[in-house]
Amino acid sequence: MSVTELPVEDNLFPGFRLLDVETSGARIRVRTGGEGPPLLLLHGYPQTHVLWHKVAGLLKDRFSLVCADLRGYGDSAKPASDAEHFPYSKRAMALDMAEVMTLLGHQRFLVGAHDRGARVAHRLALDHEERVIRLATLDIAPTREMYANTSDAFARAYWHWFFLIQPAPFPERMIGADARAYWLKKCGSGSAGLSPFTPEALEHYLRCFGDPAVIHASCEDYRAAATIDIRHDDEDGGRKLIPPLLALWGENGVIGRCFDPLALWRQRAVDVRGKALPGGHYLAEEIPERVAAEFAAFFGEHP
């Protein structure tokens, strides 16, 4: 396992370093900078660590930030999958992040995460409980409970949950026929449209998602979520998260409309607090000042 520094060719994270971190399972692309307690930030579908570029500038004076591309996304490696989708299980993806933090010298750390990254963070806090100090999630409820409580309204709004889990290569071929149009439709259909995304960030997202390997890997992420991830959850035998959890969601989004996020998180964690924020799904890019303030207040509480 190793860390390699790379040249920075954009202006998205001024003053941050760009790294490739070789873990036992995958090469992970990382952006890191700032000062203070270590805070790992994880992105969702179909994005990359660039999701955090607005928030990072607001938190870098308070935290040592580690913004990582999940395996299969962005410029991280795309390992081959298997029949059980284990390489894209949240357990495998969480291990990547635990090893990234070890290699960067952070034994205990805070975690803030959006969408798919928050599902990885949930598993990270279960499998590596002694290392996660506090966890904040953006616009999710627990995966198992969301599937178990699927309604007509949720299925219509989150159609991609059911499309992406279809056997390969069906969704891959459909998306790959026009990956740009798919991304713009998927991410532009929320309450804020495409307005949260700056031109430079949007160009980065479209470049990364244009890679057929990313399309396949992201489908595998969802296939794992509907199968092996639920099995791993069930095998926990009702064990709850110990680290304090902050659940935030967009008041103009789907999570609060279709679920009771705090009630569902309280089935899975001991210490839960949270609320809706005035935005849609892509909160970190739509209302970065508010997200940064919530993170600073919550993560600043730890001893």
C-alpha positions in Angstrom: 0.0 0.0 0.0 1.3 3.4 -0.9 0.6 7.1 -1.4 1.5 9.0 -4.6 1.2 12.7 -5.1 -0.1 14.0 -8.4 0.0 17.3 -10.2 -3.1 19.5 -9.7 -4.6 20.6 -13.0 -7.8 22.4 -11.8 -8.9 25.2 -9.5 -11.6 23.4 -7.6 -9.7 22.9 -4.3 -7.2 25.7 -4.0 -4.2 24.7 -1.8 -5.2 21.0 -1.6 -3.0 18.1 -2.6 -4.1 15.5 -5.1 -3.2 11.9 -4.3 -3.5 8.3 -5.4 -3.7 6.0 -2.4 -3.2 2.4 -3.1 -5.2 0.3 -0.6 -5.3 -3.5 -0.4 -8.3 -3.5 -2.7 -8.2 -0.5 -5.0 -6.4 2.6 -6.0 -8.3 5.6 -4.5 -8.1 9.2 -5.8 -8.0 11.7 -2.9 -8.0 15.4 -2.5 -6.7 16.5 0.9 -6.0 19.8 2.7 -6.8 22.0 5.6 -6.0 22.0 9.3 -7.6 20.4 12.4 -9.3 17.1 13.2 -9.5 14.7 10.3 -12.8 14.8 8.4 -13.4 12.2 5.6 -15.9 13.4 3.0 -17.6 10.9 0.7 -19.7 11.6 -2.5 -22.7 10.0 -4.1 -24.0 8.8 -7.4 -23.1 9.6 -10.2 -20.5 12.1 -8.9 -17.0 12.2 -7.4 -15.1 13.9 -4.6 -15.6 17.2 -6.5 -19.1 17.3 -4.9 -17.3 18.8 -1.9 -15.4 21.6 -3.6 -17.7 24.4 -2.3 -17.9 23.0 1.2 -14.2 22.3 1.4 -13.3 26.0 1.1 -15.6 26.8 4.1 -14.2 24.0 6.4 -10.5 23.9 5.6 -9.6 26.2 8.4 -11.3 23.9 11.0 -10.6 20.4 9.7 -8.1 18.3 7.9 -10.2 17.3 4.9 -9.9 14.1 3.0 -12.2 14.0 -0.1 -12.1 10.7 -1.8 -13.5 9.1 -5.0 -15.3 5.8 -4.1 -13.9 2.8 -5.9 -15.6 2.5 -9.2 -16.2 6.3 -9.4 -14.3 9.3 -10.7 -10.6 8.6 -11.1 -10.4 5.8 -8.6 -9.8 2.2 -9.8 -12.7 0.1 -11.1 -12.0 -3.5 -9.8 -13.6 -6.4 -11.5 -16.8 -7.5 -9.8 -18.1 -11.0 -9.1 -21.4 -12.9 -9.0 -22.2 -11.6 -5.5 -21.1 -8.0 -6.3 -18.9 -8.2 -3.3 -16.2 -5.8 -4.7 -18.9 -3.1 -4.7 -20.4 -4.0 -1.4 -20.4 -1.2 1.1 -18.1 -3.4 3.3 -15.4 -3.5 0.6 -15.8 0.2 -0.2 -15.7 1.1 3.5 -12.5 -0.9 3.9 -10.9 1.2 1.2 -11.7 4.3 3.2 -10.4 2.9 6.5 -7.2 2.1 4.7 -7.0 5.5 3.0 -7.2 7.2 6.4 -4.6 4.9 7.9 -2.2 5.6 5.1 -2.7 9.3 5.5 -2.0 9.0 9.3 -5.5 9.4 10.7 -6.4 6.6 13.1 -9.6 8.2 14.3 -11.7 10.6 12.2 -15.0 12.2 11.5 -17.1 11.3 8.5 -19.5 13.4 6.4 -21.1 11.8 3.4 -23.8 12.2 0.7 -26.0 9.6 -1.0 -24.0 6.4 -1.9 -21.1 7.7 0.1 -23.3 7.9 3.1 -24.2 4.2 2.7 -20.5 3.5 2.6 -20.0 5.6 5.7 -22.8 3.7 7.5 -20.9 0.4 6.9 -17.6 2.1 7.8 -19.0 3.1 11.2 -20.3 -0.4 11.8 -17.2 -2.3 10.6 -14.6 0.1 12.0 -16.6 1.5 14.9 -13.5 2.3 17.0 -12.2 4.6 14.3 -15.3 6.7 13.5 -15.8 9.5 16.0 -19.0 11.0 14.5 -21.0 10.6 11.3 -23.1 13.0 9.3 -25.3 11.9 6.4 -26.8 13.9 3.6 -30.2 13.0 2.1 -30.5 9.3 2.8 -32.2 6.9 5.1 -30.7 3.4 5.7 -30.7 1.3 2.6 -32.4 -1.8 4.0 -35.2 0.2 5.4 -35.7 2.2 2.2 -36.1 -0.9 0.2 -38.4 -2.5 2.8 -40.6 0.6 2.9 -40.7 1.2 -0.9 -43.9 3.0 -2.0 -45.3 3.9 -5.4 -44.1 7.5 -4.8 -40.6 6.4 -3.9 -40.3 3.9 -6.8 -41.3 6.6 -9.3 -38.9 9.2 -7.8 -36.0 6.8 -7.4 -36.6 4.8 -10.5 -32.8 4.4 -11.0 -32.7 2.2 -7.9 -34.6 -0.4 -9.7 -33.2 0.2 -13.2 -29.5 0.0 -12.2 -29.9 -3.3 -10.4 -31.0 -5.1 -13.6 -28.5 -7.8 -14.7 -25.5 -6.6 -16.7 -25.2 -5.5 -19.4 -28.7 -4.1 -19.9 -28.5 -0.8 -17.9 -24.9 -0.3 -18.9 -25.8 -0.5 -22.6 -28.8 1.8 -22.2 -26.8 4.4 -20.2 -23.7 4.1 -22.4 -25.7 4.9 -25.5 -25.7 8.6 -24.3 -24.0 8.9 -20.9 -24.0 12.6 -21.0 -27.8 12.9 -21.6 -28.4 10.3 -18.9 -26.3 12.2 -16.3 -27.9 15.5 -17.1 -31.4 14.0 -16.9 -30.7 12.1 -13.7 -29.0 15.0 -11.9 -31.0 17.8 -13.4 -34.4 16.4 -12.5 -34.4 17.6 -8.9 -35.9 20.7 -7.4 -32.9 22.9 -8.3 -32.3 21.5 -11.8 -28.6 21.8 -12.8 -28.1 25.1 -10.9 -26.0 23.5 -8.1 -23.3 22.5 -10.5 -20.6 25.0 -11.5 -19.3 24.6 -15.1 -15.9 23.2 -14.0 -17.5 20.7 -11.7 -20.1 19.7 -14.3 -17.3 19.2 -16.9 -15.5 16.9 -14.4 -18.6 14.8 -13.7 -19.4 14.3 -17.3 -15.8 13.3 -18.2 -15.7 10.7 -15.4 -19.2 9.3 -16.1 -18.4 9.0 -19.8 -16.1 6.1 -18.9 -17.9 2.7 -19.5 -16.0 1.3 -16.5 -17.6 3.9 -14.3 -21.0 3.1 -15.7 -20.6 -0.6 -15.0 -19.0 -0.1 -11.5 -21.8 2.3 -10.4 -24.4 -0.3 -11.5 -22.5 -2.9 -9.5 -22.7 -0.5 -6.5 -26.5 -0.5 -6.7 -26.7 -4.3 -7.4 -24.7 -4.8 -4.2 -27.0 -2.5 -2.3 -30.0 -4.6 -3.2 -28.4 -7.9 -2.3 -25.2 -8.5 -0.4 -25.4 -5.2 1.5 -28.8 -6.1 2.9 -27.4 -9.5 3.9 -24.5 -7.8 5.7 -27.0 -5.6 7.5 -29.1 -8.6 8.5 -26.1 -10.4 9.8 -25.4 -7.6 12.2 -28.3 -9.0 14.3 -29.7 -5.6 15.2 -26.4 -4.1 16.3 -26.7 -0.3 16.3 -24.2 2.4 15.4 -22.5 3.8 18.5 -20.9 7.0 17.0 -23.3 10.0 17.2 -25.1 10.5 13.9 -26.4 13.6 12.3 -29.0 13.0 9.5 -29.7 15.9 7.2 -32.0 15.8 4.1 -33.4 18.2 1.6 -36.9 19.5 2.4 -37.5 19.7 -1.4 -36.3 16.2 -2.0 -37.6 12.6 -1.8 -36.3 11.3 1.5 -38.4 13.4 3.8 -41.5 13.1 1.6 -41.4 9.3 1.4 -39.8 8.3 4.7 -39.3 9.4 8.3 -35.5 9.6 8.2 -35.0 10.1 12.0 -37.3 7.2 12.9 -35.5 4.9 10.5 -32.0 6.0 11.6 -33.1 5.4 15.2 -33.7 1.8 14.4 -30.0 1.6 13.3 -28.1 4.0 15.6 -28.0 4.8 19.3 -27.5 8.6 19.2 -29.4 10.3 16.3 -30.3 13.9 15.6 -31.1 15.8 12.4 -33.5 17.9 10.3 -34.4 18.9 6.8 -32.4 21.7 5.1 -33.9 24.2 2.6 -32.7 22.5 -0.6 -33.0 19.4 -2.8 -30.8 16.3 -3.1 -27.5 17.9 -4.0 -27.2 19.9 -0.7 -23.4 20.3 -0.6 -23.5 22.1 -3.9 -26.9 23.9 -3.6 -26.5 25.3 -0.1 -22.8 24.8 0.8 -22.8 27.5 3.5 -25.6 25.8 5.4 -24.1 22.3 5.0 -20.7 23.6 6.2 -22.3 25.3 9.2 -24.2 22.2 10.2 -21.0 20.1 9.9 -18.9 22.5 11.8 -21.4 22.7 14.7 -21.9 18.9 14.9 -18.3 17.8 14.4 -17.0 20.6 16.6 -18.9 19.0 19.6 -16.6 16.0 19.8 -14.0 16.1 22.7 
